[in-house]
Amino acid sequence: MNKKILCFVFILFAINVFSQCKNFTKKFCVSQIKPYTYNGQLNMAVLNKGDVAELFLTFYQGQDYRIFVCAQDILGNVEFRLLDSQRNLIFTNKDHDYIKYWDFHANATQQLIVQVIIPPSTTNEPINPSGCVSILVGFKE
């Protein structure tokens, strides 16, 4: 019986966290992808300090894109990298004062990896802070 209650509480917590992250993305992130057209895909997660996450995305030849990484302020300077399928570095925002987006033209249709790196905590906080991170893709029409 206790396992069922614990499982139910966990499911409710997960739904609430997902809903909060979705609301954050819609309220603070989607509008910032302009003048590109948002592709409508919600790629988001709740991450902790020190986490690394990856997302595989397909980009099509001849198209102009904007990758926009939007994170809650509590996470600090979030680094994002764009890697090719062999994991060669194409772009890192660390070299550009942690800018939140990168615009590029796809010369070939290919699958790329967007890697998000949350800086580790620099204090002795008893609870590791977490926050929402969204990866949005826009294209020019």
N, C-alpha and C positions, 0 to 999 in steps of 0.2 A: 504494500500500500504506500509506504514512504517513497519508494522508487517512482511510483506513478505520479505522486504529487511533485516530487523534485523534477521529473521530466516535464510535467505540465508547466511548472514555474520557469524552467529553462526555455521552453518554447515561447512562452509569453514574453520573456525578457528579450529573446532574439528577435521576435516580431517588433517589439517596441524600439530596439536599437536600429533595426533596418528602416523602420518608418522615420525615425529621427534623422538618419543619414540621407534618406530620400528627400525629406523636406529641406535639409541643409543644401543639398545639391540643386534642387529646383529654385530655392530662394537666393542663393549666393553665387552659384557657379554657371548655370546655363546661359544667363544673359551676358556673361563675360566672354563668350566664344565669338561674339560678333566682331567683325563683319562676315564671318564664316557662318554657314548654315549647320546647325547642330544635327547630327545624324540620328538622334533619338535614342541611342543606346545608353542605358545607365550602367556604368561600370564603377562600382563603389564598394568600399569596405571600411570597417572600423579597424584601425591599426593602432598598435602600441608603440611607444618610444622604443627604438632599436629594431623595429620590424623592417623586413624587405618583402615587397610583393611584386609579382610580374603579371602582365596581361599580354596575350598574343593577339595581334590585330592584323587584318589584311588591308593593304593599301593598293589602289589600282593605278596602273600606268596612265600618265597624262593628267592626273588630278592634283589640284592644290589642296593641302590639308593644314589644319591647325590641331595640334595635340595640346590640351589644356589640363593641367593637374591642379586641382583645387583641394585645399586641405584646411581643416580648422586650425586656428592660430595656436592652440595649445601644443601642437606638434612641432612648432618651430620651423626652421628652414628645411623644407622637404626637397630632397634631391630627386630628380627624375632623369632617367637615361633612356635613349632609344638605341636598341641593339638590332643588328641583322640576325638572320637565322643561324649564323655561325658564332653568334655572341660577340661580334666585333662592334666596338663603340661607334655610333654615328653622331650622337649628340648627348651632351650632359648640361643641364642648367647650372651646375656648380661652377662652370667656367663663365657664366653670364649672370652673376650675382643672384642666383636662384630665381630667375624669371619663371613665371608660372606657365608659359606656353612656348611652343616652337612651331613656326610655319615652314613648310617645305613642299616641294614639288616631287611627286613620285615619278621617277624615270622608268620604272618597271613595276609590274604587279608583283608584290611580294608580301610575305608575312614578316612583321617586325615585332620586337618585344619591347614593351614599355615597362621599365623597371622603376619602382618607387622605393626610395630609401628614407626611412624616418630616422632622424638623428637620435642617438641614445640619450637617456636622461643624464643631466650633468649634476643633479643634486641627489641627495639621499632620501628621496621621497618614498614613503612606505608603500604607496600604491603607484604603479607605473601608469602615467597618464595615457589615455587613448582618445582618438578622435576620428572623424570621418575624413576619408580621402576619396575623391572622385576623379576619374580619368575620362575626359570628354573628347570626342573627335568631331571636328567640323570640316566642311569642304566648301569650296567656292563653286557656285553654279555658273 
